[in-house]
Amino acid sequence: KSKRKRSSKKRSVSAKSTKTDVDILSPAAMENVYYISHNAVDCLEFRGFGWTGATKKKGKKGKKKRSKNEKN
């Protein structure tokens, strides 16, 4: 197997990713949250305003499979 040499090139200053401020109340963001959240609590949690003392959602309980030996 041949060994690869890593290039020592550095990224240019213009190639760095810059973070942009995002308005969470913009019309596009509000439309997005309308489609992904089911109520006001979900909306706030998606926007980062959740709280630790809130009741947690319970998962759906599936039907238990009966064993072959078990009868009604």
Phi, psi and omega per residue, in radians:
K1 nan 2.445 3.139
S2 -1.557 2.557 3.134
K3 -1.621 2.426 3.128
R4 -1.702 2.460 3.072
K5 -1.678 2.386 3.096
R6 -1.454 2.401 3.133
S7 -1.360 2.550 -3.107
S8 -1.760 0.417 -3.135
K9 -1.278 2.471 3.101
K10 -1.776 2.642 3.099
R11 -1.273 2.569 3.089
S12 -1.307 2.830 -3.102
V13 -1.087 -0.622 -3.106
S14 -1.296 -0.269 -3.116
A15 -1.455 -0.161 3.141
K16 -1.209 2.464 3.103
S17 -1.383 2.413 3.126
T18 -1.962 2.446 3.110
K19 -1.486 2.361 3.096
T20 -1.922 2.586 3.092
D21 -1.265 2.344 -3.118
V22 -1.973 2.281 3.107
D23 -1.541 1.930 -3.097
I24 -1.334 -0.103 3.098
L25 -1.882 0.225 3.109
S26 -1.206 2.751 -3.134
P27 -0.984 -0.683 3.135
A28 -1.165 -0.722 3.130
A29 -1.181 -0.661 3.131
M30 -1.185 -0.637 3.089
E31 -1.163 -0.688 3.118
N32 -1.092 -0.836 -3.110
V33 -1.178 -0.498 3.085
Y34 -1.080 -0.693 -3.095
Y35 -1.446 -0.435 -3.071
I36 -1.740 -0.327 -3.110
S37 -1.828 2.654 -3.082
H38 -1.799 -0.333 3.107
N39 -2.772 -3.111 -3.071
A40 -1.104 -0.645 -3.135
V41 -1.123 -0.771 3.084
D42 -1.053 -0.739 -3.133
C43 -1.031 -0.821 -3.135
L44 -1.153 -0.663 3.125
E45 -1.157 -0.685 3.095
F46 -1.129 -0.525 -3.132
R47 -1.532 -0.005 3.063
G48 1.615 0.324 -3.125
F49 -1.966 0.604 3.122
G50 -1.316 2.918 3.111
W51 -2.306 2.712 -3.004
T52 -1.375 -0.479 -3.082
G53 -1.478 0.072 -3.100
A54 -1.274 2.666 3.080
T55 -1.257 2.417 -3.096
K56 -1.527 2.613 3.118
K57 -1.217 2.460 3.076
K58 -1.635 2.448 3.114
G59 -1.288 2.792 3.102
K60 -1.243 2.371 3.103
K61 -1.577 2.235 3.122
G62 -1.487 2.873 3.093
K63 -1.259 2.419 3.092
K64 -1.383 2.415 3.108
K65 -1.426 2.322 3.097
R66 -1.458 2.531 3.100
S67 -1.306 2.829 -3.092
K68 -1.160 -0.498 -3.098
N69 -1.430 -0.285 -3.062
E70 -1.468 2.393 3.121
K71 -1.958 2.914 3.134
N72 -1.064 nan nan
